[in-house]
Amino acid sequence: MAKVGRLSTKDAVLFLCDMQEKFRPNIFQFPNIVSNASRLLQASRILGIPQVLTEQYPKGLGPTVPELGAEDLKAHTKTSFTMMTEEVEKELQALGNPKQAILCGIEAHACIACTTFDLLERGMEVHIVADAVSSRSQTDRLFALSRLKQSGAYLTTTEGVLLQLVQDAKHPNFKEIQKLLAHPSPDTGLLAFFSALQTSLSL
């Protein structure tokens, strides 16, 4: 049967990567990236999807930004670019080894990329939420997303994830999720990204 990447609340875990204070002034579209990640976090709580939060060298890069709304989550600190530390591996095992990862955060070409490679090698489906992922440079973001798609990750959007997870207006939590969809996701530069990608493919 073809692998189509259909998300399921029973098999998924939400990865929240390194959305920290020192990145705030330098990451392209940082407020909108965090806003979308926050909606994913709220939805995961409503739907009972577990979450994994990391922080890259918080002593130097500061804590997770408060607007993400992740104060109740334990942050796994790291120095490696991948989120897949020994602690995170143990957490996934305790969760019964979920089969699907919903991935958001920063930076696309560094920690998001390394995490994606590790998750794919672990045999997990990786769904990268393109409008909840960024880098300092749009060029790095563009080529990272293109490269990760080549490696087998699925590219999706915040709203796409929310709707895939409920799948039906009769879902018992649909009205709660619908509130998160009240306002369209802000433009995080993806239209320019896809325009550039199509241009590069046509060359």
Helices and strands as residue ranges (DSSP letters): E 12-17, G 21-23, H 30-47, E 51-56, H 58-61, G 66-68, E 75-78, H 86-94, E 100-106, I 108-112, H 113-121, E 125-134, H 138-151, E 154-156, H 158-166, H 174-180, H 190-202
